[in-house]
Amino acid sequence: MKKTLLYFPLVTLLLASCVSQKKFTELQALQDTTKDLLNSTTVKLNTCDEEKAAALASVASLQEQIRFLKENNSDLIDNLGNLTTLSQKGAENLEKSLESLKEKDSRITSLRDAVTKKDSVTLALVTSLKGALGNLTDGDIEINVEKGVVFISISDKLLFNSGSSTVSKKAKEVLGKVAKVVLDKPELEFMVEGHTDNVPISNDCVVDNWDLSVKRATSVVRVLEKDFGVPPQRMTAAGRSSYVPLLENDSPSNRAKNRRTRIVVLPKLDQFYDLISKGMEAAQ
């Protein structure tokens, strides 16, 4: 894969010199599409390991119990093999052990299925968001996946004027696209986080950066609810002030990146646990 990436610039130069501008543009578009598919696949690979780690830990514990039970069963069968008649009590114990093995195997399968379904929902969400917001530059909006959670980070310059918590008209267009994706997935909840740089602020409308970050988060939530019909019970507004920066606040460009609004999208935890519980019940 790395070698393929290294060939892209060379191929681009050769195409630029040998084909028409129209053909070159088409090939460039194809290259961009291929890169986007590669990035999506990379996101999937990077998140699966962390997503499955917790479930696999439980799987390992259950498999150890299975191994122990199998060893006990083997010893029991060896001992009983020397007897001419298997006692009723021994037969019942053996049957219970075998049923316990089947139950634990079913639980392992249910856990794996639940994690796989969650991975699929996350990948589908990322794909939908990138499709809806594809016309925006990376400097304005970024979509990332960390530990199974989807993060949409929108730049300060796109959403608000300096020191203001009023959502701009251009920002409402972006929020409308996000709302459309969210409304199509009622199984999701999300939190809107306001982030600032570390430059102190105080005026007639804002007390400090804490106040500004909270007001910006609630402004976004209100727009999503009133303008686009997102149910308020699915949203949480939070202010993080300047205390979770992306970069050090040591330059204007870094401070600009730290001034952002982040939408944290995640499956409803109660539904995810219900999925696991139903799998456990089915295994019994």
N, C-alpha and C positions, 0 to 999 in steps of 0.2 A: 504493500500500500504506500509506504514511504517513497519507494522508487517511482511509483506512478505519479505521485505529487510532484516529484522533481522534474518529470518530463513535461508537465503542463506549460511552464514558461517557454521551453524550447519549441514545443508544438505550436504555441501561440505565435512565436516569431516567424516560424516557417510558413504558417498559414497566412500571416499578415503580408508576406512578401510574394506569395504564389497565387493567391485567390483574390477575387473581387472584394470590394468593401462590404457588399451585401452578404456574400458567402461568409466572409470573416465575421461579420456581426452575428450571423446564425450560429456559426461554430462557437463563438464566444458565449452566446446564450446557452448553448448546449453544455459548454464547460461549466458555466455558473450553476446550471441545474445539477450537473454531476457532483460538483462540490457540495451543494446543499444536501443532496442525498447522502453523501459521505459524512457530512457533519451530523445529520440526523442519526445515522447508524452509530457514529462515535458516541453521541449522547446516550443512546440506548446501551451500548457496551459499558460505558463508564458508570452508569447508574445501577445496572443489574447486580453487580457484585455487592455494592453496599446495601441495596434493597433486600437481597436474599440472605445477607449475612445473619440477620437476626433469626429468620425462619430456619436457616440451616443449622444454627446453634441448637434450636429446639429439636430439629431432626436428628442431630448427632446424639442428643441425650436419649431420645426415644429408641434410636438404633442400638445404643449400648444396653438399654433394658431388654430389647429383643434378643440381643446376643446372649445376655445372661439367662433369659428364659429358655432359649434354645439349648444352651449347655445343660441347664437343669433337666430339661425334657430328655435330652440324650442320655444323661446319667440315669434318669428314672427308667427309661426304656431298657437300658443295659441291665439294670438291677432286676427288673421284672422279667427280663428274658429268661432268667434261670428258673423261674417259677412255672409250674404247669398250668396254673390258672391265674388270670389277672383279677385281682380283687375288685369289687365294685367301687370301693373308695378310691383306689388307685386310678381306675378308669375315669372316674369323675374329675379327679384332680388334673389328669392329663388333658381331658376335654376342656376344662377351664383355662388351662395354660394355652392351648391352641387358640381358643376364642380370644384370649388376651392378645396374642400375637396378631391375629387378624384385625382386631380393633386398633392396635397401635399402627399397623401398616396403613389402615384407612385414614388415620389422623395425619400421618405423614403426607399422604397423597392430598388430603384436604388443605393442609398448610401450603403445599407447593402450588396447588391450583389457585388459592387466594392471592399468593404473591404474584403469580403469572398474570392474573386478571388485573391486579393493581398496576403492574408494569405496562400492560396493554392500554389501560386508561390514560396513564401518564404520557405515553408516546403519542396516542391519538390526540390528546390535548395540545401537546407541543406542535404537532403537525397542523392542527386547526388554527392555532394562534399565528404561526408563521405564514400560513396561507392568507389569513385575514389582514395581517400587518406587514405583508411583504414589501409594500411600496415605501416603507420608512427606512431611513439609514440607521446603521448600527449606533451612530452617535445619539440618536433620538430615543431609541428603544432597544432593549436587549431581552432575550428570552433564554433562561438557563434552567437546568435541572440539577438540584443538589439533594442527595439522600432521598430521592423519591418525591421531592416537592418541586413544583414548577414556580419559578420566579419571573415576573415581568417587571423590568425596571425602566421607568420612563423619566427622561431628563427633565430637570427643572425648567430649562428654557422653553420646552415644548408645552408644559402645563401652566406655568404661572409667570407673571412679571416679577421683577426683583422685589423681594420683601412683601409680596402680595399672596393672599390665599384664595384669590378669585380665579377660577378655572377659565382659561382662554377659549375662544371659539374654535381654534385649531385643535386644541386638546380634546374638546367634546367629540370631534370626529373620530379621534383615536379611541377614546373611551367607549364610543358607540360600537366600534368593531370588537373591542374586548367584551363588552356586554353581550353582544350577539353570540359569541362563542360560549360564554358562561351560561347564558339562558338555555342554550341547546343541551347543557349537561347539568341537569338538576341535582345530580349526585355530588356536586362539588360545592365547597364553601371557600371563602377567601378573606384575607385580611389586607387592608390598605395601610401601608406604612409610610409616614412622612419622614424624610431625612434632610438635614441641613449641613452646611459647613460649620466651622468653629468660630466664624466672625460674629461677635456679639451684635444683637439687634434689639432695638427698643424704640417704639413710636406710639402714637395714639391708639393704634389698633392691635399691636403685638407687644407682649411683655418681654419675651426672650425667645431663643431658638426652640425651647420646648413648646412654647405656645404656638409658634409658627408651624412647627412640624405637625402638631395635632390638628390645627385649623386646616392645613392643607389636606390632611388625610380625610377629615370629615367633609371637606368641600368635594373631594372626589367621590366619596360615598353618596353624598346627596345628589350629585349629577347622575350617578349610576342608577339611583333609585327613582328620582323624579323625572329625568329625561328619557331613561331607557327601560324602566320597569323592573329592575333587578330587585327581588324581594329583600327587604332590609334584614330579615332574620338570617340570611346567608352571608352577611357582611360584618366585618369588624374593622373599626378605625383605630389606628395607633400612631403615636408620635415617638420617634426615636432620637430626636434632636440631632446633635453632632457626634453621638457616641458610638455609632456603628459605621465608620467611614470605609469607603472602598480603598482610598489612598490616603497618604499623609496630607494634611492640609497645609502644605508648604509652598504651594504655587497657585496662581489663578486657575490654571487648567485642572489641577487636581481638585481644588475646591469646587469647581463647576461640576465635576463628575460626582462628587459627594452630595451635591444638592440634587436629590432625586425623590421620586415617589415609587415605591415598590409594592406590587400586588402579589401576594403570596397565595397560590392556589393549591388546594389539597383536597383529597376525597374526604367526605364526612367520616370521621373516625368511628362513629357508632355503626355506620353501614358496613365499614370494613370489618369490624369485629363481629357484626352479625353474620357476615359472609363466612368467617371462620367458624363461628358457633354452629351455623346450619350444617357446615361440612362435618363438624364433630358429631352432631346429632344423627346425621345420615350414616355415620360410620358405626354407630352403636347398634 
